[in-house]
Amino acid sequence: MLRIRPEFTKSPYFVDEPGNWHLEPGAPKELQIELENYLCRLTETNEPGSINGIKINYPFNR
């Protein structure tokens, strides 16, 4: 499976501590939002019949 490296990981503000990703103080607001959105997506439920936590209802998938 292809995984694209998020843009915020390429920033000098990004701190890659195992289990504690965060940004250095003074990081641009856009970068903060991108990291926050990414971390929220990690908590979404991925179950059969869903894509990125969004339930897909097809006529055969009730």
N, C-alpha and C positions, 0 to 999 in steps of 0.2 A: 504494500500500500504506500503510495506516494504521500509524503508529509512535507508541507511547505513551511519553512521557518518563518514565524511571525516577524513582522518588521520591527517591533519593539525590542526583540532580542538582539538586534544589530546596533542598538543605541548605546552610547557610552554611559547613559544613565541607568541602564539595566544591570541588575545584580542577580546573578544566577547561583543562588544558594540552594542546595537540594531541599525541596519541600518548602522553600521560602522565597519564591521569586518576588522581587520588589524593585522599585526605582529609587535612585538617589534623590535627595531633596533638590528641588529646583527643576525637576523634569517638566517638559512642556505638557500642558493640559491634554493635548491630543494623544500624547503617548500614555498618559495616565488612564485615559478613557479606553484606549486600545487594550492595555494590560487588564484592566478591570473587566471588560467585555470578554476577553479570552478566558480569564479565570472563571467567570460565571458560566461560560459554555462548557467548561470541564465538569460541572456539577449536573448538567442536563442528563436526563434519563435516555439511554439508548436501548430500546427494547424492540422486539420484532414488530413490524408495522409502523416504525417511526424513523424519521431522518433528523438527526441532530435534536432529538427530544420533541419533535413535532409529529403528532400522530397523523398518519396518512390513512384516510378512509376510502377504500375502494369498495365496489359492490361485493367483491368476494372476500373482503377483509373486515368482517363485522365483529 
